[in-house]
Amino acid sequence: MTENACENAILRLLTQFPDAEMRVSDVAAELDGQWPDAVVAQALDALVAARQVTRLRDGDALWFSVAVDKLDEADWPAD
């Protein structure tokens, strides 16, 4: 766990749904709006930097997941 309450709440939430990807607004809503989207986004960025969360880009949307190892491109078979 981290020293940041928002980061800890995000990790608990995403760990409950390890196969799911969530956007910043999804995470903020699931945390009952306890923190504004900007604070959630900053916490997610910190978790990505610490390699505790993976950030995925789908078009213009950013999605976040705790499935860091599962989504690691180095583990994907070559086509």
PDB file as gemmi writes it, atoms N, CA and C in Angstrom:
CRYST1    1.000    1.000    1.000  90.00  90.00  90.00 P 1                      
ATOM      1  N   MET A   1       0.830  -1.190   0.000  1.00  0.00           N  
ATOM      2  CA  MET A   1       0.000   0.000   0.000  1.00  0.00           C  
ATOM      3  C   MET A   1       0.872   1.249   0.000  1.00  0.00           C  
ATOM      4  N   THR A   2       0.245   2.336  -0.340  1.00  0.00           N  
ATOM      5  CA  THR A   2       0.954   3.613  -0.396  1.00  0.00           C  
ATOM      6  C   THR A   2       0.617   4.444   0.838  1.00  0.00           C  
ATOM      7  N   GLU A   3       1.205   5.613   0.937  1.00  0.00           N  
ATOM      8  CA  GLU A   3       0.903   6.524   2.040  1.00  0.00           C  
ATOM      9  C   GLU A   3      -0.260   7.449   1.696  1.00  0.00           C  
ATOM     10  N   ASN A   4      -0.752   7.386   0.472  1.00  0.00           N  
ATOM     11  CA  ASN A   4      -1.804   8.268   0.002  1.00  0.00           C  
ATOM     12  C   ASN A   4      -3.153   7.554   0.095  1.00  0.00           C  
ATOM     13  N   ALA A   5      -4.122   8.148   0.792  1.00  0.00           N  
ATOM     14  CA  ALA A   5      -5.436   7.519   0.997  1.00  0.00           C  
ATOM     15  C   ALA A   5      -6.167   7.272  -0.321  1.00  0.00           C  
ATOM     16  N   CYS A   6      -6.086   8.201  -1.247  1.00  0.00           N  
ATOM     17  CA  CYS A   6      -6.748   8.033  -2.540  1.00  0.00           C  
ATOM     18  C   CYS A   6      -6.113   6.879  -3.317  1.00  0.00           C  
ATOM     19  N   GLU A   7      -4.794   6.823  -3.336  1.00  0.00           N  
ATOM     20  CA  GLU A   7      -4.108   5.733  -4.025  1.00  0.00           C  
ATOM     21  C   GLU A   7      -4.478   4.382  -3.412  1.00  0.00           C  
ATOM     22  N   ASN A   8      -4.536   4.311  -2.089  1.00  0.00           N  
ATOM     23  CA  ASN A   8      -4.912   3.061  -1.421  1.00  0.00           C  
ATOM     24  C   ASN A   8      -6.332   2.645  -1.784  1.00  0.00           C  
ATOM     25  N   ALA A   9      -7.247   3.595  -1.816  1.00  0.00           N  
ATOM     26  CA  ALA A   9      -8.633   3.289  -2.176  1.00  0.00           C  
ATOM     27  C   ALA A   9      -8.713   2.793  -3.615  1.00  0.00           C  
ATOM     28  N   ILE A  10      -7.944   3.402  -4.505  1.00  0.00           N  
ATOM     29  CA  ILE A  10      -7.929   2.980  -5.912  1.00  0.00           C  
ATOM     30  C   ILE A  10      -7.385   1.560  -6.027  1.00  0.00           C  
ATOM     31  N   LEU A  11      -6.305   1.262  -5.342  1.00  0.00           N  
ATOM     32  CA  LEU A  11      -5.738  -0.088  -5.387  1.00  0.00           C  
ATOM     33  C   LEU A  11      -6.723  -1.122  -4.859  1.00  0.00           C  
ATOM     34  N   ARG A  12      -7.409  -0.809  -3.760  1.00  0.00           N  
ATOM     35  CA  ARG A  12      -8.415  -1.744  -3.231  1.00  0.00           C  
ATOM     36  C   ARG A  12      -9.529  -1.963  -4.247  1.00  0.00           C  
ATOM     37  N   LEU A  13      -9.995  -0.879  -4.867  1.00  0.00           N  
ATOM     38  CA  LEU A  13     -11.063  -0.972  -5.859  1.00  0.00           C  
ATOM     39  C   LEU A  13     -10.636  -1.796  -7.059  1.00  0.00           C  
ATOM     40  N   LEU A  14      -9.515  -1.455  -7.660  1.00  0.00           N  
ATOM     41  CA  LEU A  14      -9.083  -2.162  -8.864  1.00  0.00           C  
ATOM     42  C   LEU A  14      -8.723  -3.616  -8.583  1.00  0.00           C  
ATOM     43  N   THR A  15      -8.257  -3.902  -7.377  1.00  0.00           N  
ATOM     44  CA  THR A  15      -7.933  -5.274  -7.015  1.00  0.00           C  
ATOM     45  C   THR A  15      -9.193  -6.129  -6.895  1.00  0.00           C  
ATOM     46  N   GLN A  16     -10.312  -5.500  -6.555  1.00  0.00           N  
ATOM     47  CA  GLN A  16     -11.581  -6.228  -6.495  1.00  0.00           C  
ATOM     48  C   GLN A  16     -12.036  -6.673  -7.883  1.00  0.00           C  
ATOM     49  N   PHE A  17     -11.581  -5.959  -8.903  1.00  0.00           N  
ATOM     50  CA  PHE A  17     -11.964  -6.249 -10.288  1.00  0.00           C  
ATOM     51  C   PHE A  17     -10.692  -6.380 -11.136  1.00  0.00           C  
ATOM     52  N   PRO A  18      -9.878  -7.412 -10.919  1.00  0.00           N  
ATOM     53  CA  PRO A  18      -8.567  -7.488 -11.562  1.00  0.00           C  
ATOM     54  C   PRO A  18      -8.614  -7.634 -13.087  1.00  0.00           C  
ATOM     55  N   ASP A  19      -9.711  -8.092 -13.631  1.00  0.00           N  
ATOM     56  CA  ASP A  19      -9.806  -8.250 -15.085  1.00  0.00           C  
ATOM     57  C   ASP A  19     -10.484  -7.064 -15.762  1.00  0.00           C  
ATOM     58  N   ALA A  20     -10.815  -6.046 -14.986  1.00  0.00           N  
ATOM     59  CA  ALA A  20     -11.527  -4.893 -15.533  1.00  0.00           C  
ATOM     60  C   ALA A  20     -10.581  -3.729 -15.771  1.00  0.00           C  
ATOM     61  N   GLU A  21     -10.960  -2.898 -16.727  1.00  0.00           N  
ATOM     62  CA  GLU A  21     -10.271  -1.637 -16.955  1.00  0.00           C  
ATOM     63  C   GLU A  21     -11.271  -0.534 -16.647  1.00  0.00           C  
ATOM     64  N   MET A  22     -10.812   0.518 -15.996  1.00  0.00           N  
ATOM     65  CA  MET A  22     -11.692   1.637 -15.634  1.00  0.00           C  
ATOM     66  C   MET A  22     -11.058   2.947 -16.062  1.00  0.00           C  
ATOM     67  N   ARG A  23     -11.922   3.888 -16.417  1.00  0.00           N  
ATOM     68  CA  ARG A  23     -11.476   5.246 -16.712  1.00  0.00           C  
ATOM     69  C   ARG A  23     -11.440   6.045 -15.413  1.00  0.00           C  
ATOM     70  N   VAL A  24     -10.835   7.203 -15.450  1.00  0.00           N  
ATOM     71  CA  VAL A  24     -10.762   8.067 -14.268  1.00  0.00           C  
ATOM     72  C   VAL A  24     -12.160   8.317 -13.716  1.00  0.00           C  
ATOM     73  N   SER A  25     -13.103   8.655 -14.583  1.00  0.00           N  
ATOM     74  CA  SER A  25     -14.467   8.946 -14.119  1.00  0.00           C  
ATOM     75  C   SER A  25     -15.120   7.722 -13.494  1.00  0.00           C  
ATOM     76  N   ASP A  26     -14.812   6.515 -14.015  1.00  0.00           N  
ATOM     77  CA  ASP A  26     -15.348   5.283 -13.428  1.00  0.00           C  
ATOM     78  C   ASP A  26     -14.815   5.091 -12.012  1.00  0.00           C  
ATOM     79  N   VAL A  27     -13.502   5.267 -11.870  1.00  0.00           N  
ATOM     80  CA  VAL A  27     -12.865   5.097 -10.557  1.00  0.00           C  
ATOM     81  C   VAL A  27     -13.436   6.099  -9.565  1.00  0.00           C  
ATOM     82  N   ALA A  28     -13.521   7.360  -9.966  1.00  0.00           N  
ATOM     83  CA  ALA A  28     -14.044   8.395  -9.075  1.00  0.00           C  
ATOM     84  C   ALA A  28     -15.474   8.080  -8.651  1.00  0.00           C  
ATOM     85  N   ALA A  29     -16.300   7.624  -9.582  1.00  0.00           N  
ATOM     86  CA  ALA A  29     -17.690   7.283  -9.267  1.00  0.00           C  
ATOM     87  C   ALA A  29     -17.761   6.084  -8.321  1.00  0.00           C  
ATOM     88  N   GLU A  30     -16.936   5.072  -8.569  1.00  0.00           N  
ATOM     89  CA  GLU A  30     -16.924   3.883  -7.707  1.00  0.00           C  
ATOM     90  C   GLU A  30     -16.451   4.215  -6.298  1.00  0.00           C  
ATOM     91  N   LEU A  31     -15.667   5.269  -6.166  1.00  0.00           N  
ATOM     92  CA  LEU A  31     -15.206   5.722  -4.852  1.00  0.00           C  
ATOM     93  C   LEU A  31     -16.172   6.748  -4.265  1.00  0.00           C  
ATOM     94  N   ASP A  32     -17.395   6.760  -4.795  1.00  0.00           N  
ATOM     95  CA  ASP A  32     -18.490   7.616  -4.302  1.00  0.00           C  
ATOM     96  C   ASP A  32     -18.156   9.102  -4.321  1.00  0.00           C  
ATOM     97  N   GLY A  33     -17.325   9.519  -5.281  1.00  0.00           N  
ATOM     98  CA  GLY A  33     -17.001  10.936  -5.422  1.00  0.00           C  
ATOM     99  C   GLY A  33     -16.240  11.490  -4.237  1.00  0.00           C  
ATOM    100  N   GLN A  34     -15.586  10.612  -3.474  1.00  0.00           N  
ATOM    101  CA  GLN A  34     -14.830  11.054  -2.302  1.00  0.00           C  
ATOM    102  C   GLN A  34     -13.699  11.994  -2.694  1.00  0.00           C  
ATOM    103  N   TRP A  35     -13.153  11.799  -3.898  1.00  0.00           N  
ATOM    104  CA  TRP A  35     -12.090  12.661  -4.414  1.00  0.00           C  
ATOM    105  C   TRP A  35     -12.507  13.155  -5.792  1.00  0.00           C  
ATOM    106  N   PRO A  36     -12.174  14.395  -6.145  1.00  0.00           N  
ATOM    107  CA  PRO A  36     -12.485  14.908  -7.482  1.00  0.00           C  
ATOM    108  C   PRO A  36     -11.707  14.139  -8.553  1.00  0.00           C  
ATOM    109  N   ASP A  37     -12.203  14.161  -9.781  1.00  0.00           N  
ATOM    110  CA  ASP A  37     -11.555  13.456 -10.896  1.00  0.00           C  
ATOM    111  C   ASP A  37     -10.079  13.827 -11.025  1.00  0.00           C  
ATOM    112  N   ALA A  38      -9.745  15.091 -10.817  1.00  0.00           N  
ATOM    113  CA  ALA A  38      -8.353  15.530 -10.966  1.00  0.00           C  
ATOM    114  C   ALA A  38      -7.445  14.853  -9.940  1.00  0.00           C  
ATOM    115  N   VAL A  39      -7.921  14.669  -8.724  1.00  0.00           N  
ATOM    116  CA  VAL A  39      -7.135  14.007  -7.678  1.00  0.00           C  
ATOM    117  C   VAL A  39      -7.000  12.523  -8.004  1.00  0.00           C  
ATOM    118  N   VAL A  40      -8.088  11.908  -8.480  1.00  0.00           N  
ATOM    119  CA  VAL A  40      -8.059  10.498  -8.875  1.00  0.00           C  
ATOM    120  C   VAL A  40      -7.077  10.306 -10.030  1.00  0.00           C  
ATOM    121  N   ALA A  41      -7.116  11.200 -11.010  1.00  0.00           N  
ATOM    122  CA  ALA A  41      -6.201  11.111 -12.154  1.00  0.00           C  
ATOM    123  C   ALA A  41      -4.748  11.208 -11.693  1.00  0.00           C  
ATOM    124  N   GLN A  42      -4.464  12.125 -10.787  1.00  0.00           N  
ATOM    125  CA  GLN A  42      -3.101  12.290 -10.266  1.00  0.00           C  
ATOM    126  C   GLN A  42      -2.670  11.037  -9.503  1.00  0.00           C  
ATOM    127  N   ALA A  43      -3.563  10.468  -8.712  1.00  0.00           N  
ATOM    128  CA  ALA A  43      -3.242   9.246  -7.958  1.00  0.00           C  
ATOM    129  C   ALA A  43      -3.003   8.078  -8.914  1.00  0.00           C  
ATOM    130  N   LEU A  44      -3.812   7.968  -9.956  1.00  0.00           N  
ATOM    131  CA  LEU A  44      -3.608   6.905 -10.939  1.00  0.00           C  
ATOM    132  C   LEU A  44      -2.260   7.062 -11.642  1.00  0.00           C  
ATOM    133  N   ASP A  45      -1.889   8.285 -11.977  1.00  0.00           N  
ATOM    134  CA  ASP A  45      -0.581   8.527 -12.597  1.00  0.00           C  
ATOM    135  C   ASP A  45       0.552   8.081 -11.676  1.00  0.00           C  
ATOM    136  N   ALA A  46       0.416   8.360 -10.381  1.00  0.00           N  
ATOM    137  CA  ALA A  46       1.436   7.945  -9.415  1.00  0.00           C  
ATOM    138  C   ALA A  46       1.505   6.422  -9.322  1.00  0.00           C  
ATOM    139  N   LEU A  47       0.349   5.762  -9.363  1.00  0.00           N  
ATOM    140  CA  LEU A  47       0.311   4.299  -9.311  1.00  0.00           C  
ATOM    141  C   LEU A  47       0.906   3.680 -10.574  1.00  0.00           C  
ATOM    142  N   VAL A  48       0.691   4.330 -11.713  1.00  0.00           N  
ATOM    143  CA  VAL A  48       1.296   3.860 -12.965  1.00  0.00           C  
ATOM    144  C   VAL A  48       2.815   4.002 -12.871  1.00  0.00           C  
ATOM    145  N   ALA A  49       3.281   5.137 -12.369  1.00  0.00           N  
ATOM    146  CA  ALA A  49       4.720   5.370 -12.236  1.00  0.00           C  
ATOM    147  C   ALA A  49       5.362   4.341 -11.299  1.00  0.00           C  
ATOM    148  N   ALA A  50       4.601   3.894 -10.299  1.00  0.00           N  
ATOM    149  CA  ALA A  50       5.100   2.895  -9.348  1.00  0.00           C  
ATOM    150  C   ALA A  50       4.879   1.472  -9.857  1.00  0.00           C  
ATOM    151  N   ARG A  51       4.359   1.336 -11.066  1.00  0.00           N  
ATOM    152  CA  ARG A  51       4.080   0.042 -11.700  1.00  0.00           C  
ATOM    153  C   ARG A  51       3.123  -0.825 -10.895  1.00  0.00           C  
ATOM    154  N   GLN A  52       2.178  -0.171 -10.218  1.00  0.00           N  
ATOM    155  CA  GLN A  52       1.152  -0.902  -9.490  1.00  0.00           C  
ATOM    156  C   GLN A  52      -0.136  -0.968 -10.301  1.00  0.00           C  
ATOM    157  N   VAL A  53      -0.232  -0.104 -11.300  1.00  0.00           N  
ATOM    158  CA  VAL A  53      -1.399  -0.020 -12.175  1.00  0.00           C  
ATOM    159  C   VAL A  53      -0.902   0.159 -13.603  1.00  0.00           C  
ATOM    160  N   THR A  54      -1.635  -0.401 -14.541  1.00  0.00           N  
ATOM    161  CA  THR A  54      -1.310  -0.249 -15.960  1.00  0.00           C  
ATOM    162  C   THR A  54      -2.260   0.759 -16.594  1.00  0.00           C  
ATOM    163  N   ARG A  55      -1.721   1.601 -17.475  1.00  0.00           N  
ATOM    164  CA  ARG A  55      -2.534   2.563 -18.226  1.00  0.00           C  
ATOM    165  C   ARG A  55      -2.603   2.074 -19.665  1.00  0.00           C  
ATOM    166  N   LEU A  56      -3.809   2.006 -20.193  1.00  0.00           N  
ATOM    167  CA  LEU A  56      -4.047   1.596 -21.575  1.00  0.00           C  
ATOM    168  C   LEU A  56      -4.705   2.750 -22.319  1.00  0.00           C  
ATOM    169  N   ARG A  57      -4.373   2.899 -23.584  1.00  0.00           N  
ATOM    170  CA  ARG A  57      -4.993   3.945 -24.406  1.00  0.00           C  
ATOM    171  C   ARG A  57      -5.848   3.268 -25.468  1.00  0.00           C  
ATOM    172  N   ASP A  58      -7.107   3.705 -25.546  1.00  0.00           N  
ATOM    173  CA  ASP A  58      -8.025   3.234 -26.578  1.00  0.00           C  
ATOM    174  C   ASP A  58      -8.582   4.478 -27.261  1.00  0.00           C  
ATOM    175  N   GLY A  59      -8.000   4.829 -28.391  1.00  0.00           N  
ATOM    176  CA  GLY A  59      -8.372   6.086 -29.034  1.00  0.00           C  
ATOM    177  C   GLY A  59      -7.929   7.232 -28.150  1.00  0.00           C  
ATOM    178  N   ASP A  60      -8.872   8.080 -27.761  1.00  0.00           N  
ATOM    179  CA  ASP A  60      -8.562   9.200 -26.878  1.00  0.00           C  
ATOM    180  C   ASP A  60      -8.799   8.873 -25.409  1.00  0.00           C  
ATOM    181  N   ALA A  61      -9.330   7.685 -25.122  1.00  0.00           N  
ATOM    182  CA  ALA A  61      -9.669   7.310 -23.750  1.00  0.00           C  
ATOM    183  C   ALA A  61      -8.511   6.578 -23.073  1.00  0.00           C  
ATOM    184  N   LEU A  62      -8.281   6.910 -21.809  1.00  0.00           N  
ATOM    185  CA  LEU A  62      -7.301   6.201 -20.997  1.00  0.00           C  
ATOM    186  C   LEU A  62      -8.045   5.277 -20.044  1.00  0.00           C  
ATOM    187  N   TRP A  63      -7.566   4.057 -19.933  1.00  0.00           N  
ATOM    188  CA  TRP A  63      -8.150   3.050 -19.061  1.00  0.00           C  
ATOM    189  C   TRP A  63      -7.063   2.568 -18.117  1.00  0.00           C  
ATOM    190  N   PHE A  64      -7.454   2.155 -16.917  1.00  0.00           N  
ATOM    191  CA  PHE A  64      -6.505   1.724 -15.901  1.00  0.00           C  
ATOM    192  C   PHE A  64      -6.905   0.363 -15.363  1.00  0.00           C  
ATOM    193  N   SER A  65      -5.903  -0.457 -15.020  1.00  0.00           N  
ATOM    194  CA  SER A  65      -6.126  -1.812 -14.523  1.00  0.00           C  
ATOM    195  C   SER A  65      -4.981  -2.204 -13.604  1.00  0.00           C  
ATOM    196  N   VAL A  66      -5.243  -3.161 -12.700  1.00  0.00           N  
ATOM    197  CA  VAL A  66      -4.170  -3.693 -11.865  1.00  0.00           C  
ATOM    198  C   VAL A  66      -3.494  -4.879 -12.527  1.00  0.00           C  
ATOM    199  N   ALA A  67      -3.952  -5.277 -13.671  1.00  0.00           N  
ATOM    200  CA  ALA A  67      -3.410  -6.445 -14.361  1.00  0.00           C  
ATOM    201  C   ALA A  67      -2.100  -6.093 -15.059  1.00  0.00           C  
ATOM    202  N   VAL A  68      -1.132  -5.629 -14.300  1.00  0.00           N  
ATOM    203  CA  VAL A  68       0.153  -5.182 -14.854  1.00  0.00           C  
ATOM    204  C   VAL A  68       0.853  -6.324 -15.569  1.00  0.00           C  
ATOM    205  N   ASP A  69       0.985  -7.474 -14.911  1.00  0.00           N  
ATOM    206  CA  ASP A  69       1.706  -8.603 -15.512  1.00  0.00           C  
ATOM    207  C   ASP A  69       0.951  -9.173 -16.705  1.00  0.00           C  
ATOM    208  N   LYS A  70      -0.349  -9.335 -16.574  1.00  0.00           N  
ATOM    209  CA  LYS A  70      -1.147  -9.912 -17.648  1.00  0.00           C  
ATOM    210  C   LYS A  70      -1.068  -9.076 -18.919  1.00  0.00           C  
ATOM    211  N   LEU A  71      -0.943  -7.778 -18.747  1.00  0.00           N  
ATOM    212  CA  LEU A  71      -0.972  -6.876 -19.893  1.00  0.00           C  
ATOM    213  C   LEU A  71       0.423  -6.485 -20.371  1.00  0.00           C  
ATOM    214  N   ASP A  72       1.432  -7.045 -19.767  1.00  0.00           N  
ATOM    215  CA  ASP A  72       2.798  -6.717 -20.142  1.00  0.00           C  
ATOM    216  C   ASP A  72       3.072  -7.223 -21.569  1.00  0.00           C  
ATOM    217  N   GLU A  73       3.350  -6.336 -22.468  1.00  0.00           N  
ATOM    218  CA  GLU A  73       3.542  -6.668 -23.875  1.00  0.00           C  
ATOM    219  C   GLU A  73       4.644  -7.714 -24.079  1.00  0.00           C  
ATOM    220  N   ALA A  74       5.640  -7.744 -23.200  1.00  0.00           N  
ATOM    221  CA  ALA A  74       6.734  -8.698 -23.338  1.00  0.00           C  
ATOM    222  C   ALA A  74       6.263 -10.138 -23.195  1.00  0.00           C  
ATOM    223  N   ASP A  75       5.110 -10.344 -22.555  1.00  0.00           N  
ATOM    224  CA  ASP A  75       4.581 -11.691 -22.361  1.00  0.00           C  
ATOM    225  C   ASP A  75       3.675 -12.146 -23.503  1.00  0.00           C  
ATOM    226  N   TRP A  76       3.371 -11.272 -24.419  1.00  0.00           N  
ATOM    227  CA  TRP A  76       2.463 -11.650 -25.510  1.00  0.00           C  
ATOM    228  C   TRP A  76       3.212 -12.481 -26.540  1.00  0.00           C  
ATOM    229  N   PRO A  77       2.564 -13.515 -27.054  1.00  0.00           N  
ATOM    230  CA  PRO A  77       3.223 -14.309 -28.100  1.00  0.00           C  
ATOM    231  C   PRO A  77       3.365 -13.491 -29.382  1.00  0.00           C  
ATOM    232  N   ALA A  78       4.435 -13.750 -30.107  1.00  0.00           N  
ATOM    233  CA  ALA A  78       4.643 -13.058 -31.393  1.00  0.00           C  
ATOM    234  C   ALA A  78       3.661 -13.602 -32.416  1.00  0.00           C  
ATOM    235  N   ASP A  79       3.136 -12.732 -33.248  1.00  0.00           N  
ATOM    236  CA  ASP A  79       2.202 -13.156 -34.312  1.00  0.00           C  
ATOM    237  C   ASP A  79       2.942 -13.669 -35.501  1.00  0.00           C  
TER     238      ASP A  79                                                      
END                                                                             
